[in-house]
Amino acid sequence: MATRYWLMKAEPNSRIVKGKDVKFSVEDFEQVGTTPWEGVRNPEARNLMKEMQIGDKVLFYHSSCNTPGIAGFAQVTKEAYPDYTAWDSEHPYYDPKSEEVNPKWFMVDVQFISRAAHFVPYRLLRDIAAGDAKPPTDIEYIGEEGVRAIKGNMDLVHRGRLSVQRVQPGAWDVIEQMAKKGGGVRR
């Protein structure tokens, strides 16, 4: 099966939930290398993770911060399995309705690949999606096809709140290009 592309959000700033810091930045991800993507408690996001396969590519996204955006790249290394943190009453994402014999929540393992050489801010993607058919002058290299890929195929700019999202191949290619070449800085 062909590689599929995803976006997964994490919070880069400290936030304490039940005495545990749920911060997970690109620096943290780079340090741990591979991590279970635990704590997803939205049914749609859970179902998307259940579709993921080993080798699928992931955009690592900084969320709930002053400048949200794409900070790195990763890949799926283990397909969906029960999220055992849901059964731990001490864990920030404990869910008393999830049971080991009938798990409600799932997670995948994700491996850090690289940081984005140039952070790709959400604001830039939003501006591209809201603009006309031509790219902003500082990122002309994405061309009109790149603008169409972001405008029409990027769930992030249309349904921004979901913590796990599909990314269409055209949008992936444009974002990968922007992360390598930079430009279009918006804060």
N, C-alpha and C positions, 0 to 999 in steps of 0.2 A: 504494500500500500504506500502511496505517496506521502511524503512528509507533510504534516499539518503544522499550522502556526498558531500561537496563542499569546496572550498578554496576561501576566499575573502581577497583581498589585501587592505591595508591602509598604509599611510605614517606616520611613527612615529616622523618625524622631522618637525619643522616649515617650512612652505612654504606659502607665502602670495600671494593670487590670488584675485584681485579686492578688496583689503583692508581686506580680511578675511583670517585668518590662517586655512588652510585645514589639519593641523596636526591631526592625530587620532592614538594614540599609544595604546598598550594593557593597559597601566595605565589609559588612558582616557576612554577606553571601560569599564574597571572594575568600574570606578567611575560613569559613566552614567547608567550602567546596561543593558538597552535596547535602541536601536537606530534605526532610519530609515536608510537604506543603500542608501543614496542619492548620486546623482552626477555621476552615471555610464552613460557614453555617448558613449559606444561602442555597436553596434547592437547585436553582438554575446553574449556579457556579459549580456545585457538586456534580451535577449531571455532565457538565462540560469536562470536568476532570475525569469522569468515568469514560469519556471518549478518547482521552489522550493515550498515545502509544509511545513505546520506547523510541527515541530518536526524534520525536516531534520537537520543534524549536519554540523557544519562549522569549518574549520581550519582558524584561524585568523592569517594573514600573514603580517609581516612588510616588506614593499616594498620601493624602491627608497631611500635606506639608505646604510651606510657602510657595515652592516652585515644583509642582508635580510634573513628572515626565519620565521618559524612558532613559534608564541609567545603565542598563546592561543587557546581556544576552545569556541564555541558558538553554538546556535541553532536558527533556524528560528521560529519566533513567530507570524508573520503575512505574508500571501501570497502577491504576487505582487499587487501593486496598483499604480496609476499615481504618478510620481515624480514631485510634485508641485514646487520644486526648479527650474525646467526648465522654469517656467513662471515668475520667479522673476528676473527682470532685474538687481537688485543689487547683486544677488547671483553669486558666482564664476562659477557655472555650468549652468548659464542661456542659454537657447537655443531659439532664436526667432522663430524657425520653429516648435516648439512644442506648441500645443494649448490645452486648457482645454477640449474643446469638442472633440478633436481628439489627445489624448496624444501620444507622440512619445517615452517617457522614463518612466520607471517604477522602483520601489524600493520595498524592503521587509523590515520587521522589524527583527532585529537580537538581541538576548539576550546573554550577556556574561555568560559563564559557569565557566571557570577557566583559569588561566595562565598555560602555559606549565611549569612543574616543571624544565625541562631542555629545553632551547631554541633549536630548531632544525634548524640549518642553511641551507640555500639553497645550499651552497657549498658542504655540506655533501651529500645531496640528489643527486646533480649533479655528485659527485665523485662515489657514489654507482651506478648510472645509467651508467657511463662511464667505470666502472671497470669490473672485471671478475665475475664469478658466486658466489664466496665466499665473505661474508661480511668482512669489515675491522675488525682486531682483537679486537679493543675496543668496537665493537658492534656486536660481534659474535652471541649474543642472537637473532638477527633478522633472522638468518639462511639463507639458499639459497632461500627459498620461499619468505622471506622478500625482498631479493635483486631482485628477479623476479618481485615482486609487484611494486617496485619503478622503475625498468628498463622498464617494459612494460606497466605499467598502470598509470603513473603519468604525467598528462598533464604539470605540472609545469616544469619538466625537458625537455619536448619536445616542448612545446608551451608557454614558460615562460611569455610572455608579457600580456596576457589577465588578467584583474583584477578580474574576477569571473571565476572559473573553476570547472569542475567535478572532484571528487576524487573517485576512485574505492574502494570498501570495503577492499580489501587486502592491498592497499596502506594506507588507513585510519588506519587500525589495526597496521601496522608497525610504522607509524608516532606516533600514540598514545603510543605505546610501547617505542619508542625512547624518547618521551617527558617525560615519567615517569622514565625511567632508565638512560638516559643520555649516555655519551660516544661519541666518534667520533667528538670531538670539532674541528671545522674548522672556521676560521674567514676570 
